[in-house]
Amino acid sequence: MPDPLILILDDSELVASMLEMICGQLGYRTSTALLFEEVLPLIVQERPSVILSDVNLPDLPVDDPVSSLRAIPALADTPIVLISGQPQDALDALASSRGAQAAVSKDAGLPGMAAALAPILANLAPR
């Protein structure tokens, strides 16, 4: 059985690359969309175990990535982790209010994001 697939949705190529590297080091496969419109073609091939989504995306149908992703029937129950440059406290509150399972601040940098994502992914997409 292949390792779980993590869908990364972030309009920053740099952040997407960092998240791909972190997930790969943790033993997960990744699929990356830089725009919301790229999500549907990616999930036709394989549904992800977890979605890592930026909060601010330029092409969201509504101004909320969680609602936008949940509107896709195949992703209705997929765990979502919000990623943003907001302070962690504010991001945790946002994730809770929108129904995301967790949140990670980009402000933590690469080591901080890796440390935060390891237990989150182990819980949401065990290998």
Z-matrix of the N, CA and C atoms (Angstrom, degrees):
N
C 1 1.454
C 2 1.530 1 109.14
N 3 1.329 2 117.22 1 131.59
C 4 1.473 3 119.54 2 -178.42
C 5 1.528 4 111.89 3 -70.37
N 6 1.333 5 114.93 4 158.97
C 7 1.462 6 120.04 5 176.05
C 8 1.520 7 109.10 6 -62.26
N 9 1.353 8 117.48 7 153.37
C 10 1.465 9 120.59 8 179.26
C 11 1.531 10 111.82 9 -58.86
N 12 1.325 11 114.73 10 148.59
C 13 1.453 12 122.38 11 179.99
C 14 1.527 13 110.01 12 -97.64
N 15 1.324 14 116.13 13 129.58
C 16 1.458 15 122.49 14 176.67
C 17 1.526 16 107.58 15 -108.63
N 18 1.332 17 116.91 16 124.23
C 19 1.458 18 121.34 17 175.43
C 20 1.521 19 108.24 18 -90.99
N 21 1.311 20 116.38 19 123.48
C 22 1.462 21 123.15 20 178.07
C 23 1.523 22 107.86 21 -104.25
N 24 1.329 23 116.37 22 124.65
C 25 1.460 24 122.50 23 179.29
C 26 1.521 25 107.76 24 -124.11
N 27 1.324 26 115.89 25 101.01
C 28 1.468 27 121.37 26 -179.60
C 29 1.514 28 108.56 27 -152.61
N 30 1.337 29 116.62 28 133.20
C 31 1.463 30 119.83 29 -177.18
C 32 1.525 31 113.05 30 -80.29
N 33 1.322 32 118.09 31 -3.81
C 34 1.459 33 121.83 32 175.49
C 35 1.528 34 109.13 33 -96.07
N 36 1.332 35 116.54 34 117.56
C 37 1.468 36 119.55 35 179.12
C 38 1.524 37 111.02 36 -61.35
N 39 1.330 38 117.35 37 -35.54
C 40 1.461 39 121.27 38 179.64
C 41 1.526 40 111.13 39 -64.05
N 42 1.327 41 116.35 40 -49.05
C 43 1.470 42 119.69 41 179.53
C 44 1.523 43 110.12 42 -64.86
N 45 1.323 44 117.93 43 -42.25
C 46 1.464 45 120.99 44 178.60
C 47 1.525 46 110.62 45 -59.11
N 48 1.324 47 116.97 46 -42.14
C 49 1.470 48 120.73 47 178.34
C 50 1.526 49 111.33 48 -64.56
N 51 1.324 50 116.21 49 -40.78
C 52 1.473 51 119.69 50 177.95
C 53 1.527 52 110.28 51 -62.47
N 54 1.330 53 116.93 52 -43.82
C 55 1.467 54 120.55 53 179.89
C 56 1.527 55 111.22 54 -66.51
N 57 1.334 56 117.55 55 -37.92
C 58 1.466 57 120.80 56 175.71
C 59 1.527 58 110.27 57 -60.23
N 60 1.340 59 115.95 58 -44.02
C 61 1.459 60 120.45 59 -179.44
C 62 1.534 61 110.91 60 -63.95
N 63 1.320 62 116.34 61 -45.81
C 64 1.468 63 120.65 62 179.71
C 65 1.524 64 110.11 63 -60.00
N 66 1.325 65 116.92 64 -50.08
C 67 1.467 66 120.37 65 -178.12
C 68 1.524 67 111.12 66 -62.59
N 69 1.323 68 116.90 67 -41.27
C 70 1.461 69 120.72 68 178.07
C 71 1.513 70 112.04 69 -61.23
N 72 1.341 71 116.53 70 -42.55
C 73 1.471 72 120.55 71 178.57
C 74 1.530 73 111.45 72 -65.77
N 75 1.333 74 116.22 73 -27.21
C 76 1.464 75 120.00 74 178.76
C 77 1.529 76 112.46 75 -86.27
N 78 1.341 77 116.88 76 -1.41
C 79 1.459 78 120.87 77 176.04
C 80 1.515 79 115.36 78 93.64
N 81 1.323 80 117.39 79 19.21
C 82 1.459 81 120.93 80 179.33
C 83 1.519 82 110.45 81 -108.01
N 84 1.324 83 115.27 82 152.37
C 85 1.455 84 121.29 83 171.06
C 86 1.528 85 107.43 84 -87.89
N 87 1.314 86 117.16 85 155.18
C 88 1.460 87 119.81 86 179.75
C 89 1.523 88 111.70 87 -131.35
N 90 1.309 89 113.61 88 154.89
C 91 1.451 90 123.60 89 170.79
C 92 1.524 91 103.95 90 -134.41
N 93 1.325 92 117.92 91 135.97
C 94 1.460 93 120.30 92 -172.04
C 95 1.521 94 112.13 93 -124.60
N 96 1.338 95 114.58 94 134.62
C 97 1.460 96 122.75 95 173.67
C 98 1.523 97 107.47 96 -122.25
N 99 1.327 98 116.40 97 128.89
C 100 1.459 99 120.58 98 177.25
C 101 1.524 100 111.49 99 -89.65
N 102 1.317 101 116.32 100 -15.35
C 103 1.460 102 122.75 101 177.22
C 104 1.524 103 109.48 102 -133.63
N 105 1.323 104 116.69 103 152.33
C 106 1.459 105 121.14 104 179.35
C 107 1.532 106 110.78 105 -59.18
N 108 1.325 107 117.19 106 -37.70
C 109 1.465 108 120.77 107 -177.81
C 110 1.530 109 112.53 108 -62.55
N 111 1.323 110 118.42 109 -16.66
C 112 1.462 111 122.18 110 179.79
C 113 1.531 112 112.73 111 -85.50
N 114 1.323 113 117.77 112 -9.37
C 115 1.464 114 121.19 113 -175.27
C 116 1.524 115 111.79 114 -66.41
N 117 1.317 116 117.62 115 -51.84
C 118 1.464 117 120.79 116 -174.47
C 119 1.530 118 113.07 117 -56.67
N 120 1.334 119 119.26 118 -47.65
C 121 1.472 120 118.03 119 177.75
C 122 1.540 121 113.04 120 -60.30
N 123 1.324 122 116.83 121 -32.10
C 124 1.469 123 119.66 122 -179.36
C 125 1.524 124 112.37 123 -71.46
N 126 1.324 125 117.41 124 -37.90
C 127 1.466 126 119.38 125 -175.00
C 128 1.518 127 112.99 126 -82.70
N 129 1.329 128 116.92 127 -9.49
C 130 1.466 129 119.74 128 175.50
C 131 1.522 130 109.39 129 -64.22
N 132 1.325 131 116.36 130 -38.49
C 133 1.457 132 121.26 131 -179.13
C 134 1.530 133 112.05 132 -71.32
N 135 1.342 134 116.29 133 -42.54
C 136 1.465 135 120.90 134 -178.19
C 137 1.524 136 108.97 135 -162.98
N 138 1.323 137 115.40 136 131.91
C 139 1.463 138 119.22 137 177.67
C 140 1.525 139 109.56 138 -76.50
N 141 1.327 140 116.68 139 136.64
C 142 1.461 141 119.50 140 179.26
C 143 1.520 142 112.08 141 -75.35
N 144 1.322 143 115.54 142 157.12
C 145 1.461 144 121.34 143 175.31
C 146 1.524 145 110.63 144 -81.46
N 147 1.339 146 116.30 145 -32.36
C 148 1.462 147 123.56 146 -178.89
C 149 1.528 148 107.74 147 -147.65
N 150 1.330 149 115.90 148 149.40
C 151 1.463 150 121.36 149 174.67
C 152 1.523 151 108.59 150 -115.93
N 153 1.327 152 116.40 151 129.84
C 154 1.464 153 122.38 152 171.36
C 155 1.522 154 105.37 153 -104.08
N 156 1.332 155 117.17 154 112.75
C 157 1.457 156 120.06 155 -174.23
C 158 1.519 157 112.82 156 -123.82
N 159 1.315 158 114.95 157 132.49
C 160 1.456 159 121.82 158 170.46
C 161 1.530 160 107.63 159 -61.63
N 162 1.312 161 116.98 160 149.91
C 163 1.461 162 121.04 161 178.23
C 164 1.524 163 110.68 162 -77.18
N 165 1.324 164 116.67 163 -40.99
C 166 1.464 165 121.61 164 -176.03
C 167 1.520 166 110.74 165 -105.64
N 168 1.311 167 115.35 166 105.89
C 169 1.454 168 121.53 167 178.25
C 170 1.525 169 108.43 168 -121.60
N 171 1.330 170 117.64 169 140.69
C 172 1.461 171 120.11 170 -173.34
C 173 1.525 172 115.51 171 -70.83
N 174 1.333 173 118.31 172 -21.68
C 175 1.471 174 118.78 173 -172.84
C 176 1.530 175 114.00 174 -120.60
N 177 1.329 176 117.58 175 29.96
C 178 1.463 177 119.95 176 178.14
C 179 1.528 178 110.96 177 -68.81
N 180 1.336 179 117.67 178 140.96
C 181 1.467 180 120.28 179 176.23
C 182 1.543 181 111.61 180 -62.75
N 183 1.318 182 116.65 181 -37.69
C 184 1.469 183 123.09 182 173.51
C 185 1.520 184 105.93 183 -129.12
N 186 1.300 185 117.55 184 164.83
C 187 1.470 186 120.65 185 -173.95
C 188 1.528 187 111.95 186 -81.37
N 189 1.320 188 116.48 187 46.52
C 190 1.459 189 121.61 188 -179.41
C 191 1.526 190 108.53 189 -156.40
N 192 1.329 191 117.50 190 112.55
C 193 1.467 192 118.64 191 -178.23
C 194 1.525 193 113.13 192 -64.69
N 195 1.335 194 117.89 193 -32.35
C 196 1.468 195 119.78 194 -178.85
C 197 1.527 196 109.97 195 -65.07
N 198 1.330 197 117.33 196 -50.61
C 199 1.474 198 120.82 197 178.73
C 200 1.528 199 111.11 198 -60.74
N 201 1.317 200 116.21 199 -41.83
C 202 1.463 201 120.71 200 -179.49
C 203 1.521 202 111.36 201 -62.70
N 204 1.329 203 117.08 202 -43.64
C 205 1.463 204 120.80 203 179.48
C 206 1.525 205 111.45 204 -71.05
N 207 1.322 206 117.88 205 -39.54
C 208 1.465 207 121.34 206 179.66
C 209 1.529 208 111.87 207 -66.13
N 210 1.337 209 117.49 208 -22.86
C 211 1.458 210 121.03 209 178.83
C 212 1.526 211 111.86 210 -71.23
N 213 1.325 212 117.09 211 -14.96
C 214 1.474 213 121.61 212 175.15
C 215 1.526 214 106.69 213 -86.21
N 216 1.343 215 118.66 214 112.35
C 217 1.466 216 120.84 215 -173.62
C 218 1.533 217 114.85 216 -49.63
N 219 1.326 218 118.03 217 -40.68
C 220 1.470 219 120.57 218 -178.14
C 221 1.525 220 112.46 219 -67.03
N 222 1.348 221 117.52 220 -16.57
C 223 1.474 222 121.12 221 -178.30
C 224 1.530 223 112.72 222 -110.12
N 225 1.316 224 117.24 223 6.53
C 226 1.466 225 121.28 224 -173.84
C 227 1.526 226 113.48 225 -55.48
N 228 1.331 227 117.39 226 -32.76
C 229 1.467 228 120.87 227 -177.89
C 230 1.527 229 113.53 228 -112.72
N 231 1.328 230 117.20 229 7.39
C 232 1.461 231 120.47 230 -178.22
C 233 1.527 232 110.19 231 -75.21
N 234 1.331 233 117.85 232 129.30
C 235 1.472 234 119.74 233 177.84
C 236 1.523 235 111.48 234 -60.72
N 237 1.335 236 115.30 235 139.22
C 238 1.463 237 121.87 236 -179.27
C 239 1.524 238 109.47 237 -121.55
N 240 1.326 239 115.09 238 132.10
C 241 1.463 240 122.40 239 174.81
C 242 1.522 241 106.58 240 -114.28
N 243 1.328 242 116.84 241 120.17
C 244 1.460 243 120.56 242 179.44
C 245 1.522 244 110.08 243 -81.99
N 246 1.327 245 115.23 244 139.15
C 247 1.462 246 122.77 245 179.04
C 248 1.527 247 106.73 246 -122.85
N 249 1.335 248 116.74 247 129.66
C 250 1.461 249 119.50 248 -179.60
C 251 1.518 250 110.36 249 -160.18
N 252 1.319 251 115.64 250 164.59
C 253 1.454 252 121.22 251 176.74
C 254 1.519 253 112.92 252 -84.73
N 255 1.307 254 117.52 253 5.57
C 256 1.459 255 121.36 254 178.67
C 257 1.532 256 110.22 255 -71.93
N 258 1.334 257 117.06 256 158.29
C 259 1.470 258 119.29 257 174.55
C 260 1.536 259 110.12 258 -59.65
N 261 1.326 260 116.09 259 148.29
C 262 1.466 261 121.09 260 -174.34
C 263 1.531 262 112.45 261 -57.06
N 264 1.327 263 118.74 262 -41.24
C 265 1.473 264 120.77 263 -179.51
C 266 1.529 265 111.42 264 -59.92
N 267 1.339 266 115.65 265 -47.19
C 268 1.463 267 120.18 266 179.99
C 269 1.521 268 110.79 267 -65.24
N 270 1.304 269 116.04 268 -38.11
C 271 1.460 270 120.98 269 -179.81
C 272 1.527 271 111.52 270 -68.45
N 273 1.323 272 117.28 271 -39.27
C 274 1.468 273 120.96 272 176.00
C 275 1.525 274 110.81 273 -60.50
N 276 1.340 275 116.39 274 -43.46
C 277 1.467 276 120.78 275 179.31
C 278 1.527 277 110.66 276 -64.53
N 279 1.336 278 116.74 277 -41.57
C 280 1.460 279 121.41 278 178.62
C 281 1.527 280 110.44 279 -63.09
N 282 1.319 281 116.90 280 -45.89
C 283 1.470 282 121.23 281 179.84
C 284 1.523 283 110.29 282 -60.04
N 285 1.312 284 116.56 283 -44.06
C 286 1.457 285 121.01 284 179.93
C 287 1.533 286 111.43 285 -63.07
N 288 1.328 287 116.75 286 -44.36
C 289 1.467 288 120.20 287 -177.50
C 290 1.527 289 112.45 288 -69.51
N 291 1.315 290 117.30 289 -27.46
C 292 1.468 291 120.32 290 -177.63
C 293 1.522 292 113.42 291 -96.20
N 294 1.327 293 117.72 292 -7.70
C 295 1.456 294 120.19 293 177.41
C 296 1.518 295 115.04 294 91.41
N 297 1.327 296 116.92 295 16.92
C 298 1.465 297 119.77 296 174.71
C 299 1.527 298 108.51 297 -80.64
N 300 1.318 299 116.95 298 155.95
C 301 1.460 300 121.03 299 -176.89
C 302 1.522 301 112.74 300 -81.17
N 303 1.330 302 117.86 301 -24.36
C 304 1.467 303 120.98 302 -177.64
C 305 1.521 304 108.61 303 -165.75
N 306 1.333 305 114.68 304 175.17
C 307 1.463 306 120.52 305 178.66
C 308 1.525 307 108.96 306 -150.19
N 309 1.333 308 115.39 307 149.19
C 310 1.464 309 121.79 308 178.56
C 311 1.525 310 107.54 309 -136.95
N 312 1.320 311 115.74 310 130.94
C 313 1.456 312 120.65 311 179.55
C 314 1.527 313 111.11 312 -85.53
N 315 1.327 314 115.73 313 133.81
C 316 1.464 315 121.21 314 175.28
C 317 1.525 316 110.28 315 -67.48
N 318 1.337 317 116.36 316 -21.74
C 319 1.466 318 121.06 317 -179.73
C 320 1.530 319 112.27 318 -60.34
N 321 1.331 320 116.67 319 -20.04
C 322 1.462 321 120.97 320 -179.07
C 323 1.530 322 111.73 321 -73.08
N 324 1.332 323 117.35 322 -12.28
C 325 1.455 324 120.42 323 -177.91
C 326 1.518 325 111.12 324 73.58
N 327 1.304 326 115.50 325 179.40
C 328 1.462 327 120.94 326 -176.85
C 329 1.529 328 112.98 327 -58.60
N 330 1.348 329 119.91 328 -50.71
C 331 1.468 330 118.70 329 -179.52
C 332 1.530 331 112.67 330 -63.00
N 333 1.322 332 116.16 331 -40.19
C 334 1.466 333 119.77 332 -179.50
C 335 1.511 334 112.46 333 -67.60
N 336 1.332 335 116.64 334 -40.18
C 337 1.469 336 119.40 335 177.74
C 338 1.525 337 110.28 336 -65.91
N 339 1.325 338 117.46 337 -40.25
C 340 1.467 339 120.75 338 178.96
C 341 1.524 340 110.29 339 -62.70
N 342 1.330 341 116.76 340 -44.55
C 343 1.470 342 120.76 341 -179.72
C 344 1.526 343 111.09 342 -64.31
N 345 1.333 344 117.02 343 -38.41
C 346 1.463 345 120.44 344 -179.43
C 347 1.527 346 111.85 345 -73.44
N 348 1.338 347 116.88 346 -39.16
C 349 1.466 348 120.03 347 -176.63
C 350 1.525 349 113.58 348 -73.76
N 351 1.307 350 118.52 349 -30.02
C 352 1.474 351 120.44 350 -176.25
C 353 1.524 352 112.61 351 -53.86
N 354 1.342 353 120.05 352 -54.56
C 355 1.467 354 118.69 353 -179.76
C 356 1.528 355 113.12 354 -70.99
N 357 1.329 356 116.89 355 -31.65
C 358 1.467 357 119.83 356 179.17
C 359 1.526 358 109.87 357 -63.30
N 360 1.334 359 116.73 358 -49.50
C 361 1.459 360 120.09 359 -179.37
C 362 1.527 361 111.72 360 -67.89
N 363 1.325 362 116.81 361 -36.41
C 364 1.478 363 119.28 362 177.77
C 365 1.521 364 110.82 363 -61.46
N 366 1.333 365 116.96 364 -33.16
C 367 1.452 366 121.84 365 -179.96
C 368 1.537 367 111.51 366 -79.92
N 369 1.336 368 117.09 367 -41.81
C 370 1.460 369 121.08 368 -174.34
C 371 1.530 370 113.91 369 -86.54
N 372 1.324 371 117.47 370 -28.24
C 373 1.473 372 121.21 371 -177.79
C 374 1.524 373 109.94 372 -139.35
N 375 1.333 374 116.56 373 65.18
C 376 1.468 375 118.45 374 -177.71
C 377 1.527 376 111.03 375 -59.42
N 378 1.331 377 113.79 376 145.81
C 379 1.477 378 119.37 377 -179.61
C 380 1.493 379 109.43 378 -98.70
